[in-house]
Amino acid sequence: MPDRKIRDTPSPDGRPETDAESRTDAERRRRRAQFLRELAEARALRARVQPRRAKAARLRRAMRMRTFRW
């Protein structure tokens, strides 16, 4: 009885997938899901911070225009 079972579905490179490969694939999917959750959280944070950044840029632009000599 072999230690690794060979699955019926081949992997993308054409080789049959083993249990070890399916575990690493599951781990990859778990890490990817975690990354996407953190990315969404970072984007939400950036969206909340962005209005202040835009206001500061607007004030800097206005200051440059006031100090500009024609």
C-alpha positions as CSV (number, residue, x, y, z in Angstrom):
1,M,0.0,0.0,0.0
2,P,1.7,3.3,-1.1
3,D,2.1,6.2,1.4
4,R,0.8,8.7,-1.1
5,K,-2.5,8.4,-2.9
6,I,-2.6,9.5,-6.5
7,R,-5.7,11.5,-7.3
8,D,-7.6,11.2,-10.6
9,T,-7.4,14.9,-11.4
10,P,-4.0,15.9,-12.9
11,S,-2.3,19.0,-11.8
12,P,-1.8,21.9,-14.2
13,D,1.5,20.6,-15.4
14,G,0.0,17.2,-16.4
15,R,1.3,15.1,-13.5
16,P,-1.1,13.3,-11.2
17,E,-1.7,15.2,-7.9
18,T,-0.6,13.6,-4.6
19,D,-2.0,14.2,-1.1
20,A,1.2,16.2,-0.3
21,E,0.6,18.5,-3.3
22,S,-3.1,18.9,-2.4
23,R,-2.1,19.9,1.1
24,T,0.3,22.5,-0.2
25,D,-2.4,23.7,-2.6
26,A,-4.8,24.0,0.3
27,E,-2.1,25.9,2.3
28,R,-1.6,28.2,-0.7
29,R,-5.3,28.9,-1.0
30,R,-5.4,29.6,2.8
31,R,-2.5,32.0,2.6
32,R,-4.0,33.7,-0.5
33,A,-7.3,34.1,1.2
34,Q,-5.5,35.7,4.2
35,F,-3.6,38.0,1.9
36,L,-6.8,39.1,0.1
37,R,-8.5,39.8,3.5
38,E,-5.6,41.9,4.6
39,L,-5.5,43.7,1.2
40,A,-9.2,44.5,1.5
41,E,-8.6,45.8,5.0
42,A,-5.7,48.0,3.8
43,R,-7.8,49.4,1.0
44,A,-10.6,50.2,3.4
45,L,-8.2,52.0,5.7
46,R,-6.7,53.9,2.7
47,A,-10.2,54.9,1.6
48,R,-10.9,56.3,5.1
49,V,-7.6,58.2,5.2
50,Q,-7.7,59.5,1.6
51,P,-10.1,62.5,2.2
52,R,-7.6,64.0,4.7
53,R,-4.7,63.5,2.2
54,A,-6.8,65.2,-0.5
55,K,-7.6,68.1,1.7
56,A,-3.9,68.5,2.7
57,A,-2.9,68.5,-1.0
58,R,-5.6,71.0,-1.8
59,L,-4.3,73.3,0.9
60,R,-0.7,73.0,-0.3
61,R,-1.8,73.8,-3.8
62,A,-3.7,76.8,-2.6
63,M,-0.6,78.0,-0.7
64,R,1.5,77.6,-3.8
65,M,-0.9,79.7,-5.8
66,R,-1.0,82.4,-3.2
67,T,2.8,82.7,-3.1
68,F,3.2,82.5,-6.9
69,R,4.2,85.8,-8.5
70,W,2.8,86.5,-12.0
